[in-house]
Amino acid sequence: MGSTTMIHNERISKLNDKPILKKKYVLYWMQQAQRTEYNHALEYAVETANRLNNPLLVCFGLTPDFPEANERHYYFMLQGLKEIKSDLMERRIQMTIQQGQPHVIAVNLARHACAVITDRGYLKIQREWRKYVADKTPCSVIQVETDVVVPVESASVKEEYAAATIRNKIQRRLKDFLIPLRKTRVRNPSIHLTLKQYDIDDIDEVIKRLKIDRGVAHTSKYTGGTSTAKKILRAFIKKDLRNFGRERNDPGTDILSSMSPYLHFGQISPLYIALQVRAAKSAGADSYLEELLIRRELSMNFVFYNPQYDSYGGLPNWAQRTLKAHTRDRRPYTYTTHQLEHAQTHDPYWNAAQKEMTEYGKMHGYMRMYWGKKIIEWTKDPQQAFEIALHFNNKYELDGRDPNGYAGVAWCFGKHDRPWPERRIFGKVRYMNAAGLKRKFRIEKYVKRILQEE
């Protein structure tokens, strides 16, 4: 099934060999790409519905037990979903949000569908959901990749060692995929369809009804939704992009785009961000695009090709060997998981980073690296250190539990890095210390800001 919009065929893949049927509507099962703008899957679904002269129905499955998700994550996501439903109504497209297992909801609604279109997710659970729908649904199921600029398999057919090995592969394909996406006009409204609905107008009430982990409260610092993401992006491009290349690593200046929570939930398109940044012709554009297009898509490559991405076994063999060889090295400090979680260490910089994460749901990028390195240093067993870091990251970060989060934690333990001169505790894994923070950055300014916000 080809595409007549500006959607490259390499974004499109059939998940089964079943036919397109004569049914009531085309179904777009929205799950990863939670937005109505720059969403290739949505536009392909509209196009398909127009071609078949059928209305388009959009569904979303609200599962209360997504692994390691809690109130913080659900609140942010629901803010975005509320906006999506309103935006789709303006395009005369009905959206049904139902509570339950997303893949089961999609299969139930597919009984009346000519075809099912879905977006792509890279985590194991997301891939399992899509396989289930493809197997159980009687009609054609088509996946459209929209949460990366260059599709994972188009960029590389194998797991890449580092940014240096994937950079040229992605850059060679950018001309094929760095293309604006227009909205497709809807010919057949679906707003007249009568369907089961889950009311999300009052988010606080929805949170009360959901049987979810309430151990981490939502944060008022970040509000979910595409319109908020675009507003933050515009402000970043206007004010901070020009300094990004020079100051992005300095926690004291906080020259960051804050796009990662919105990218995590698919509330903003990486393609849209890339086009906006490139159009700005700013001094910091190249540095930012390196992070967005190379580093972020390297993490997608890692999660897609390495089935152990969420465990210690996903680390490079050299890193596992060298950390094991230094397990018995004496640690200058050791802390319990409880002490670490509650920022009860001797290090004011690490404590500030931990508090930024637990209180606000997002930690400065450079401090995440320092934060992970210190957990290695202050924990007796490197595998336990990995599990603690991953648990904290997934529990508190709005952008945890995604390819960037898994790759970021793994980087602290040697993934996508090279061996360094050997030293105590770390072996050949890169080391970081507080002296480096004080020498390079206005680190006291960072600590002061976090304490004031707290």
N, C-alpha and C positions, 0 to 999 in steps of 0.2 A: 504494500500500500504506500504509494508515494505521497509527497507533500507539495502543495502549490504555494505555500507561504514561504517566508524566509527561514525555513527550518531545514537544516542540513539532514540528509538521509541517515548519516551516521549517528544522529541523536535518536533514531527511531528503530525499535526492534520488536519483533513479534515474539510473545512469550508462549504461544501455543499455535497449533496448526488448524484451529477451528474456524468455521465460517462466520461471516457477517450475516446476521439473521434479520428477518422482518419482524421487528418488535416495536415497543412503545417509545423508546428513547435511546440515545447514546449516553453512556454513563462515563463520567470522568471521576475516577476514584482518587481524590486529592489526599495525600498523606504527608509527603516530604516537602513539596513545593507549596507552602501555605501563603499564596499570594495570587492576585489577579493581574498583575503587571509583569511583563517580561517572563511569562510562564509558558514555555514551549509546549508543555503537555496540555495546558488549558486551550491554547490557540489551536493546536492540532485537533483537540476534541471538538471545538467549535466548527472547525473546517470539516471534520468528518460528519458531524450532525447536519451541516448545511448540504453536503454532498448527498447524504441519504434522505434529505428532506424530512428530518426528524428533529424534535427538540433535544436539548442537552440538559442532563441532570448532573449536578455535582454532589458527591457525597463525601463525608468525612467521618471516620470512626473514632470516637473519643473513648479510648481505653483507659480505665482507672489504674491499670497495673503495668504501665510501661516500665521496663527494668530501670531501677534507681531514680525514677522521676518522683518529684514531690511537689508540694503546694507552690513553691517558687516557680518551678517550670510550668506547671499547669496554668497558673495565673497569667504569666507572660503569653503563653500560647493562646489562651482564651481571649485575651485582648486583641490578638491578631485575627482570630477566627470571627469575632464579632464584626470587625471591619470588612473582612472578606465577604461575609454574607450580604452586607449592605451594598458593597461594590458590585457583586454579581446580580443583585436585584435590579440595579441601575442598567445592567446589560440585558435584562429580561431573562436571566438564567436563575433557576431555582437551585438552592443548596439545601440539602438535608444533612443535619448533624445528628448522629445517633450514638448513644452510649453502648459500648460493647467492644468485642474484638474486631478491629478494623477489617481484617480479611474475611471474617464471617459476614459482617455487614455488607461488604462489597459483593460477595457471592449471592446473598439474599436479594439485593437490588438488581443484580445482573440477570435474574430470571426474566426480567422484562426488557432487557437491553439488546440492542442490535450488536453492539460492540462495547468493550470496556477499554478506556484509555487510562493509563496511570503514569505518575511520575516515577523517578528512580530513587531508591535509597540504597546505601552501601553497607549498612550494618547487617550482621547475620539475621537478626530478627526481621528486618525490613525485606531482605531477600527471601526469607522463608514465607513471609506473608504473600509476596507477589507470586511465588511458585504455587502456593495453595490456591490462590484465585485463578491462576492460569489452568491448573489441573481440574478444579471443581466447576468452573464456569462453562456453560455450553457454547458460548460465542467466542469470537476472536478477542484476545487480550493483547494490547499494544502498549509498550512502555516507551516513554519519551524522556530523554535525559535533559534536565534543565537546571541542575544545581551545580554544574561546573561549566566553565567556558569551553574547554576542549574535552570531549567525552573521554572517559578513563581509558577505554580500549583503543581509541584513536590516538591517544598520547603515547601509550606503550602497551606491549603485549605481555609484560612481565613486571615483577616487583623491582622497583628502582632502588639503587643503593643510597642515593643522596640527591640533593637539589642539583648538583653538578651533572648528574647523569640523566636527569629528566628535562633540564632547562631547554636545551636545543630542540628536543623532541616536541615540547609544547610550543616553543616559539615558531617552529616551522609550520605549525598548523593554525596559528592564530588568525591568519588571513582568511581561513575557511569558516571560522566560527565567531570571530569578533564582529558580528553583524547585528545591527538594530533589529528588534522584533516589533512588528506592528500588531495591533489588535485586529481581530477578524470580526466583521459584523455578524450578528446573530440574526438568522432569517426566521427561525421558528421559536418563539418564546416558550419557556417551560414553566412560567410562573403560575400557570393554571393547574399544574399537577397536584393531586391531593396525596400527601405522604406523611408518614410519621415524622414528627419533629422533636428535637431536644432543645428547649428554650435556653439560650445562653445570654439573653439581654442583661440579666443581673448576674455579673460574674461572681460576686461575693456569695450569692445564693447557690450558684452552680458549685462552687468550691465546697460549700457546706454539704451539698447532696452527694458529692463524689466520695467514694471510699478510697482515699489516697493517703499517702504518707504526709502528715502535717508537721513533721519534725523540722522543716526549714520554711520559714514564713516568706511570703513574697516580698520583693524589694520595691520601694517607691522610686529608687534612683533610675530604673529602666522601665519604660512602658512599651509593651509590645505593639506590633502593627506596622504595615508598610509605610503609612503616612509619616509616622514618627521616625522610622529608619531613614526615609528620604530627607526629612528635615535635618536630622543629625548629620547626614552625609553632606548636604549642601553647606552647612556651617563649617564642617571640617575642611571641605575643599576651599572655601572662601578664606578661612582664617589660618588653618594649620598645615595644609598640604605642602606649601612651599618650604616648610621647615622639617617635614617628615624624614627626609633622608638623613639630616644632620642630627635630629633630636629624638627620633622615635624610641631609642633605647633608654632615654633618660627618664626614670620614674618621677623625677622632680618637676618636669615640664608637662607630662601627661599629653604629649602630642600623639594622640591615637584617634582612629576613626570611630571606634566603638561599634563596628559593624558585626562583630562575631556572634553576639546573641541573635541578631536578626538573620544572619546567614544560617545559623544552626537550625532555626525553625523554618527556614525557607521563606521568610517574610520579605526578603529583598533578594534580587537576582545578582549573582556575581558578574554576569554579563553587563547588567545595567550599571553597576558600580564601576566596572572597568571602562566602559564607554564614557561615563561622566568624568572620571579621573583623567583619562586620555585627552578628552576635549578641553580640559582646563589648561593644558600646556604649561603646567607648573613645574618648578625645579624639583619637587619631591615626587613627581608622578612615577618615574621609573622605579624608585625605591618601593613605593606603595604597590605597584603592579607586580613587582617581584614577590611580595608577600601574598598578594591575592591570587596570582596566576600560577606561580611556581611552587611556593611553599604550601599553600592550601591544597593545590591539586596533587602535590606529592603525598599529602596525607590521605587523599582519596585513593591513590595508587596503593598505598600501604594497606589500608583496610580492605580494599577489593582483592588484592592478591595474597595477603598473608592471613590465613584463617586464625592465627594466634595473636591477632592485633590487640586483643584485650587481656593478654596475659603475659607473664614474665617470659614465657617461651617464644614470644614474638620478637625478642631482642636479638641482635646479631650474636653469633656464636662467640666472637672474640670478646664482646662485652660481658657475656655471661661467664666466660672462663676467667677473665681478669678480675671481675668482682668476687667470684667464688674464691679465687686465690688469696684475696685480702679480707675474707670474712672475719678472720681471727685478729685482725689488726685492732689495737686499742683505740677506742673512740674518745675524743676529748670530752664529749657530752653524750649522754643517751637519755632519750625521753620516751615516755609511754605514748600510746595513741591518744589517750585522753589529754595529756599535756600538750601535744602537738595541735590537736583539734581546737583547744581553747587558748592557743597562742601563749603558752606558759613556758617560753624558752628564755635564754639569756640574751638573745639577739633581737634588738628593737626593730631591725629592718625586716627580718623574717616574720616577727610578730605582726608588724603592720601589714605585710602582704597577706598573711593568713586572715587577719581581720577584714581586709578589703574583700577577700573572697567570701568569707562567711556572712558578712553583713550586707554586701552589695551585689554579690553574684558575678563579679568579674574582676580579675586581677590584672594589673599591668603586665604586658607581655614579657618584658625583661625580668621582672620580679618572679614570674612563673618559673623561669629557668633557674634562678637563684634558689627559689623556694624548693624545687625538686631536688637540687643538688644537696641542700642541707639535710633533707630527709634521709638521703643515703648516708650522710656523714654521722647523723645522730641516731641511727637505727642499727642494731647489731647484725641483722641479716638483710642483704640487698633485695631478696625476693619479698620479704616482709615490707621493706621500704617502698618497693614498687606498688604493692597492694594498698598500702596506706595512701600514697600519693594519688593513685587512680581513684580510690574510694572518695577522698576529699574532693577531687576535681569533679567527679560525677555527681556528688551530693550537693555541692554548693554553687558550682559555676553554671550560669545560664547557658553557656556554650560547651558544657561538659557532655559526655556521652555521645560524641560525634567524632568523625575521622580526625579533625584537628585536635580535639582533646586527647584522643588515644595516641596520636603521633607526638603531641607535645610532651606528654608524660614520658613516653618511650625515649624521646630525644634526651631527656635528663640522664637516662641510663645508657646512652651510646647510640641509639637508633639515628640513622641519617647523619651520623658524625663519623669522625675518623679516630683511630687510636692516638693518644697523646703520650708524652713522656710519663713513665710509670711513677706512681707515688703511693703513699699509704692510703688505705681504705678504698680509694677510687681505682687503684691499679692504673689502667690506661684510659679510663673514662675521663672526659673533660672535668676539670675542677673549677669551682668558683668560690670566692671568699668575700667577706665584708670589706676588707681593705680595698678590693677592686671597685666595689660600689662607691666607697668614699673618694677614691682617686678619680673615677671617671664621671661621677654624676653629683647632682645636688640632692643626695639621698635624704638628708635631714628635712628638706622641704617636702619630700614624699611622706615621710613619717608624720610630720606636722599636719599635712593635709588629711591623712587618714584618721588621725586622732581627733581632729576638729570635726570631720564629718560624722565620726562615730558618736 
